[in-house]
Amino acid sequence: MFDKYGNAISLALSFINKELNEKQFCHGDNLTLADLALVSTMIYLDLRQPERNWREEYHNLKTWYENIYPLDSVQKSLQDN
């Protein structure tokens, strides 16, 4: 599966990395559903494809993730209900 979709995932990560540039949030000046969706996606990617190690190649995405992940609102959205 990694081979089949690996290039598409890499293209998506590259696009997101470029779009984030040095932004604090995906869209606008506040946390939005886009940020929650992306952080969930990155967590899932770490779980399913840890060998991808996206943090080494996509520095803007890595910085965004490191700033978004610890936010209380993100942590609350990730809790089991």
Secondary structure, 3 states (H helix, E strand, C coil): CHHHHHHHHHHHHHHHHHHHCCCCCCCCCCCCHHHHHHHHHHHHHHHHCHHHCHHHHCHHHHHHHHHHCCCHHHHHHHCCC
